Amino acid sequence: MHRRNFSRALVAFSALPLLAQAQPLSSRPIRIVVPFGAGGVADLTIRSVAQKMTESMGQSIVIENKPGAGGVVAADTVAKAAPDGHTLFLMSNGTAVTAGLFKSLPYDTVNDFAPVSTLGFFDLAVLVAADSKIQSLQELIAQAKSQPGKINIGTINIGSTQHLAAELFKTTLGIDVQVVPFNGTPAVVNALRGKQVNAAVEILAPVLAQVTGKALRALAVMGDKRTPTLPAVPTVAEVDPAASKGFSVASWNALAAPSKTPAPVIARLNKEVNAALASPEVAKRLRDLGVEARGSTPEQQGALLTGDIKRWSEVIQRAGIPRQ
């Protein structure tokens, strides 16, 4: 090869990584597979973020809802998709729970996905009916200790984040209570208001209107800090710091791609997600839904996933919940 032509080829070759970073995605639409039905908080969260990403990227983003089977169908769809950044998965803490709850899955929860970024965190709360005689978390704990096995705490389905959070709550505080699962949030709220259960553990977002409307009362939130939505409500750790040191439970969601997706593609998606979450309109939209907009690096998201798989697997085993 002529020296001049060789030099041009060398320059062109060395520029390829830069071009890959600048344009890692084609103009084809991006599909985000969501393991929940349309209209829920997680669905509205990703739609808010996707709309902002569409504006900044000039690229169509399609939301595909695939609920059912504990998120397995949606996850498997993405795990087996082409690793080109055009098919993404709305991962959640439920993905970690499923990894601990199922004996076998058609994919490897850790190794078949490439983390992109977290999206948002949802507070869980300990709730009572507005007319309950239990006025504080201290009173609930005191009653549970004075009447072992008599206090009932409602949650949604067995194996849900709420159910496992209630199990972790009782073992952390050393109280003997009955965790009673119901088929969905409306059934939990009805049981709470109908005095079928003494308290409930639920994600705050879907019941926030009933808390602010004085139909329910939040005794505490389960995260590591108070929620801006209800700043007067303490955390569980604040109420009983000795027993619950380090206790923190939050629901979350994130974006992930199939494993082997090129690093420049992941980097581009991470940049776009974090930019969308940082925009005031998206942050406000999520805040109104009861969601804290919070992005991350891919590495931080990966650590969150593996940490939650370990935690919830231990809770499942300790609670004697049969693996499916």
N, C-alpha and C positions, 0 to 999 in steps of 0.2 A: 504494500500500500504506500502511495506517495506520502511523504512526511506531512504535507499540508492537510491532505485528506484524513490522515491518521489523527492529527491534532483536532480536526473538526469532529471526528467520530468520538474521540476521547471526551471532548467538551460536552457533546450531546449525551453520551452515556452517563457522565457524572451529574448531569442535570436531571436524570430520570427520577431519583428519589425526591428532588424538590418538586417536580411536576406531580408526582404521586401524592405529595402532601398537599399541594395546592388544589388538585382536582381528583380526590380519591373516590368520588362517587359519580356514576353516570347520571344522566338526566331522567332516568326511569323513576317512577314513583317509589317512595319508601313505604313499606307496609309494616305497621306495628300491630302485632297479635296480642290481644288483651284477654286474659283468662276470666273476665267478669262480664256481666251483662251491661248493655248500654244504660247510661243514666245514673250509675252509681258514682260514688266519690272518686274512686280510682279511675274510672272511665272519663269523668269530667276533668280530672287532673291531667291525664295524658293528652286529652283533646286541647286543653288550654296551652300546654307546652308545645304540642305539634303545630298548632296554628301559628305560634310565634316563630317556630323553626321554619315553617313554610315561607313566611314573610322574609326571613333573613337569608334563606338558602335559595329562594326562588324555585322551590321544588315541591311537587305534590306529595303529601303524606296521607296515607289511607289507614284508618283505624278499623281493624277487623276483630270483632268480638267473638271469642270462642270459649264461653263458660262451660263448666262441668268437669267432673272427675278430679276435683281438687287442683285444677289448673294443668293437669297432665296433658290433655289434648293440645292446648295452646303451646305449652313448653315443647312438646315433641315436634310440633309443626316447625318451630323455629330451629330446634336442635338439628333437624334434618334439612334445613334450607341451605341454599348456596351461601357461602361465607363472603358476601360481597357488600354487606352493609345495607342491602335493600329489604331485608326482612329482620325485624327486631321483635323482642319479647318484652312485655311489661311484667317484669319480675316483681315479686313482693316477698314479705316475710312469710306469706303462705307457701311460697316456693320452698323455703327452708323447712317449714313444718311438714310439707308433703315428703321431703327427703327423709325425714325421721319416721314418718307414719307408715310409709309403704315399704313392704319387704323388697320389692323390686320395681324398677321404673324402666321405660323404654329408652331412657337417656341417663347420662351421668350429670347430676345437678351442678357439680363444680366444673368438671372437665369438658363438658359439651357446650359451654357458653363462655363468651368473652364479655366481661363487665364493661359497661360504657359509663354510667353515672347514676347515682341516686337521684330521685326526683323530689320526693316529699316524705314527710314523717307525720303520722297521725297519732294524736294522744289517745290513750285508753283511760277510762275513768271508772271509779267505784261510785255507783249511783244508788239512790234510794228514791222512793216516791216523795213528792213534795210534802205530803201529810204524815210521813213516817215519824215515829217518836225518836228514831235514831238521828241525832243532830250532828254528829261528827264521826270521823273515822275512829277516833279514840273510843267512842261509845260502842261502835260496831265491834271493835276488837275486844273490848271489855265484856260485852254480852257473849261473844263467841267463847271466851275463856271461862266464863261463869256457867255457860250452858253448852258443854261439849256436844257436838253433833246435832244441835237444835237449829242453828242458823243456816238458812239456805241462800246460796248466791246463784243467781241466774246468769246464763251466758247463751250464746248461740251454739251451733252444732259441736258435737264431740270432735276434738282434733282441730278445731278452729283456733286462731290466735287468741281470741277472747277466752275460750275454754281453758287453754293451756296457761294463759296469764293468770286466770283465777286459781288454777292449781298451784302455780308458782307462788302466788300471793299468800295462799294459806300455809304452804310449807315454809316460806320465808319468815312469816310472822308466828309460826308455831301455833296456829289455831285449828281446831277441829270443826270444820264447816262442811256442808254438803254442797257440791257444785252441781247444779241442775241445768242440763242443756235443753234448749228450745230450738224450734225450726225457724230461725230468722229473728231479726231485730224487733219487728212489730210484736211477735209473740213474747219476747223477753219484756218489752215495755208493758204489755198488757198484764203479764204475770206480776210485774213489779207494782203496778198501780192497783191490781186486784188483790194484793196481799198474799199471792201464792208463794212469793219469795221475799226475803227480807232486804236483799240488796242485789245488785247486778254489776257485772264487769262488761263494759261495751266500749267500742271505739266511739270517741266523743262526737266525731263529725256527723253521723246520721241521727244523733239524738240532741244535738246542740240546740235546735229550735225549741225542744221541749224543756231543756234546762233553762234557757233564757226566758222561756214563756212560763216558768214556775210550775210546770207539771212534774218535773223531776228535779232532784237536787244532787249535785256532784259533791261527794265527800272528799275526794282526792283524785289527783291524776297520777298515772303510773310512770311518767317519764322522769328524766333526771333534772328537770326544771319546770317551773310553773308555765302554764300555757298563756300566751297573751290574750287569748279569747276569754279566759276566766281567771284573771290575775289574782283574785282573792282565794282561789281554791288551792290548798297546799298539795305538795307531792306526798306520796306514801312515805318516802324516806324522811321527809320533814316531820311527819307525825310520829313516827317511831324509829328514830335514827339508830338506836342500838340494835334492834332486831332486823331492820331492813337496810343496813349499810350496803351501799352499792346497788340496791334494787332499782332497776330501771327497765321498763318494758314500753316499747312503742311499735306501732305498725308502720311499715314503710313500703314504698315502691321504687322501682328503678328500671333502667333500660339495659338490655343485654342483647348481644348479637351471637350468632353461631360461633363456636370456636374456630380458629384458623382464619377469622376475619383479619385482614392485614392491619398492622398497627397504625398506618397513616389514616385508614378509614375510621378506626376507633377514636383516634385523636381528633379527627374532624367532627365526628358525632359528639364527642365529649365537649368540645368547644361550643358547639351549637346549643346543646342542652343547657350548659351552664350559663350561656348568654341569655337564653330564654328565661331561665329561672331568676336571673338577676334583673330582668325588666320589671319596672314598678307595676305594670298592669297585670302581668302574670302572677307576681307575688301577692298582689291584692286579691286577685281572683281565687287563688288557692287559700289564702287566709280566710276569705269569706266562706270557703268550704270546710274550714277547720283543719287545714293542712299547712304545715310549715314547709315552704319551698326551701330545699337544701340540696344542692348539687355536691358532687364529689369527684375524686379521681377514680379511674377504673380500679386501681389497687385498693382504695378505701372501700369501694363497693364490694370487691371480692372478699375482703376481710370481714365485712359485715355479714355477708352470706354464710361464709364458713363458720363464723362465730355463732350465728343463729341456728345453724344446723346442729351444732354441738349442744347448744343450750336446750333447744326444744326436744332433741332426741333424749336427753337426760330427763326432762320433765315427763315425756311420754312414758319412759320406762318406769320412773318413780311412781307415776299415777296409775300404773297398771293398765294403760290403754292398749288394747290389742292392735298389733300392726296388721295392716290390711294387705 
